Amino acid sequence: APMTSLPLESLRAGGPSEGLHSLGGTCRPVLSCIQFDPSLEVAVRYAVGSTLVCDRLEEAKKVAFGDVDGNRHKVVTVDGTCIFKNGTMQGGQATVERRARKWDSK
């Protein structure tokens, strides 16, 4: 598969706004949940942007669809479900279980 290389010095990346730290519940910026080498901070900020993480899918949906603060957000859950700003969902525990069942029938 083709790969894209982005020089660190050319990246411009913000991070989550301060307001995203106070949405309540278990919701928090992904950037505050991961550890990384400080020399890679620009790359990590570029990769995760203002993505949020929530413990439960129900809460993640409310945050993603703007029920909490009136703005849509990209949100992931701790089980790997990703809810994009446009409303599509991908991955998570259901995907893992579906893939696992595929092997049960073989």
C-alpha beads as a LAMMPS data file, in Angstrom:
LAMMPS data file: protein, C-alpha beads

106 atoms
105 bonds

1 atom types
1 bond types

-500.0 500.0 xlo xhi
-500.0 500.0 ylo yhi
-500.0 500.0 zlo zhi

Masses

1 110.0

Atoms # bond

1 1 1 0.000 0.000 0.000
2 1 1 1.254 3.510 -0.738
3 1 1 2.540 5.521 2.192
4 1 1 2.583 9.254 2.753
5 1 1 5.445 10.841 4.615
6 1 1 4.931 14.177 6.347
7 1 1 8.011 16.008 7.663
8 1 1 7.505 17.027 11.297
9 1 1 8.675 20.579 10.637
10 1 1 5.907 21.065 8.047
11 1 1 3.053 19.952 10.319
12 1 1 0.774 22.530 11.877
13 1 1 -1.470 21.010 14.472
14 1 1 -3.595 22.421 17.198
15 1 1 -5.089 20.374 19.904
16 1 1 -8.358 20.135 21.691
17 1 1 -9.781 23.447 22.851
18 1 1 -10.030 24.032 26.577
19 1 1 -13.810 23.647 26.405
20 1 1 -13.424 19.986 25.443
21 1 1 -11.843 19.268 28.821
22 1 1 -15.046 20.229 30.604
23 1 1 -17.772 18.316 28.731
24 1 1 -18.366 16.164 31.806
25 1 1 -18.973 12.487 32.306
26 1 1 -16.154 10.225 31.182
27 1 1 -15.497 12.305 28.058
28 1 1 -11.962 13.622 27.628
29 1 1 -9.585 14.521 24.780
30 1 1 -7.642 11.544 23.413
31 1 1 -4.490 13.649 23.690
32 1 1 -4.816 13.607 27.492
33 1 1 -5.062 9.785 27.531
34 1 1 -1.906 8.811 25.682
35 1 1 1.796 8.961 26.465
36 1 1 4.314 9.861 23.784
37 1 1 7.818 11.174 23.333
38 1 1 7.667 14.980 23.621
39 1 1 9.685 15.301 20.411
40 1 1 6.684 13.784 18.583
41 1 1 4.045 16.060 20.083
42 1 1 3.313 17.878 16.806
43 1 1 2.801 14.559 15.001
44 1 1 0.553 13.192 17.755
45 1 1 -1.515 16.397 17.837
46 1 1 -1.814 16.195 14.045
47 1 1 -2.944 12.550 14.226
48 1 1 -5.530 12.819 17.006
49 1 1 -6.599 16.448 16.624
50 1 1 -9.569 17.203 18.826
51 1 1 -10.840 13.602 18.964
52 1 1 -12.528 12.726 22.241
53 1 1 -12.796 9.419 24.101
54 1 1 -15.715 8.211 26.235
55 1 1 -16.079 5.040 28.278
56 1 1 -19.536 4.071 26.992
57 1 1 -21.173 4.160 23.579
58 1 1 -24.333 5.892 24.845
59 1 1 -22.317 8.822 26.169
60 1 1 -20.129 8.898 23.055
61 1 1 -23.201 9.219 20.821
62 1 1 -24.527 12.163 22.834
63 1 1 -21.181 13.954 22.633
64 1 1 -20.610 13.102 18.957
65 1 1 -24.030 14.325 17.836
66 1 1 -23.886 17.610 19.756
67 1 1 -26.358 16.818 22.531
68 1 1 -23.843 17.927 25.176
69 1 1 -22.528 21.253 23.854
70 1 1 -24.295 21.868 20.542
71 1 1 -21.242 20.882 18.455
72 1 1 -20.498 17.652 16.634
73 1 1 -17.280 15.857 17.589
74 1 1 -15.266 12.838 16.496
75 1 1 -15.476 10.428 19.431
76 1 1 -14.022 6.993 20.139
77 1 1 -15.012 4.625 22.917
78 1 1 -12.618 2.573 24.988
79 1 1 -13.800 -0.561 23.130
80 1 1 -12.744 0.987 19.807
81 1 1 -16.024 2.244 18.351
82 1 1 -15.366 5.407 16.360
83 1 1 -18.154 7.912 15.709
84 1 1 -17.271 10.453 13.050
85 1 1 -18.670 13.983 12.844
86 1 1 -20.850 12.980 9.890
87 1 1 -22.564 10.344 12.053
88 1 1 -20.973 7.190 10.669
89 1 1 -19.760 4.588 13.135
90 1 1 -16.954 2.092 12.720
91 1 1 -15.309 -0.685 14.717
92 1 1 -15.823 -1.499 18.355
93 1 1 -16.768 -4.604 20.300
94 1 1 -19.530 -5.644 17.892
95 1 1 -17.019 -5.746 15.026
96 1 1 -14.620 -7.872 17.062
97 1 1 -17.395 -10.308 18.042
98 1 1 -18.636 -10.550 14.438
99 1 1 -15.125 -11.350 13.207
100 1 1 -14.670 -13.923 15.972
101 1 1 -17.943 -15.693 15.040
102 1 1 -16.683 -16.014 11.468
103 1 1 -14.127 -18.509 12.724
104 1 1 -16.677 -20.459 14.796
105 1 1 -18.381 -21.709 11.629
106 1 1 -15.134 -23.045 10.114

Bonds

1 1 1 2
2 1 2 3
3 1 3 4
4 1 4 5
5 1 5 6
6 1 6 7
7 1 7 8
8 1 8 9
9 1 9 10
10 1 10 11
11 1 11 12
12 1 12 13
13 1 13 14
14 1 14 15
15 1 15 16
16 1 16 17
17 1 17 18
18 1 18 19
19 1 19 20
20 1 20 21
21 1 21 22
22 1 22 23
23 1 23 24
24 1 24 25
25 1 25 26
26 1 26 27
27 1 27 28
28 1 28 29
29 1 29 30
30 1 30 31
31 1 31 32
32 1 32 33
33 1 33 34
34 1 34 35
35 1 35 36
36 1 36 37
37 1 37 38
38 1 38 39
39 1 39 40
40 1 40 41
41 1 41 42
42 1 42 43
43 1 43 44
44 1 44 45
45 1 45 46
46 1 46 47
47 1 47 48
48 1 48 49
49 1 49 50
50 1 50 51
51 1 51 52
52 1 52 53
53 1 53 54
54 1 54 55
55 1 55 56
56 1 56 57
57 1 57 58
58 1 58 59
59 1 59 60
60 1 60 61
61 1 61 62
62 1 62 63
63 1 63 64
64 1 64 65
65 1 65 66
66 1 66 67
67 1 67 68
68 1 68 69
69 1 69 70
70 1 70 71
71 1 71 72
72 1 72 73
73 1 73 74
74 1 74 75
75 1 75 76
76 1 76 77
77 1 77 78
78 1 78 79
79 1 79 80
80 1 80 81
81 1 81 82
82 1 82 83
83 1 83 84
84 1 84 85
85 1 85 86
86 1 86 87
87 1 87 88
88 1 88 89
89 1 89 90
90 1 90 91
91 1 91 92
92 1 92 93
93 1 93 94
94 1 94 95
95 1 95 96
96 1 96 97
97 1 97 98
98 1 98 99
99 1 99 100
100 1 100 101
101 1 101 102
102 1 102 103
103 1 103 104
104 1 104 105
105 1 105 106
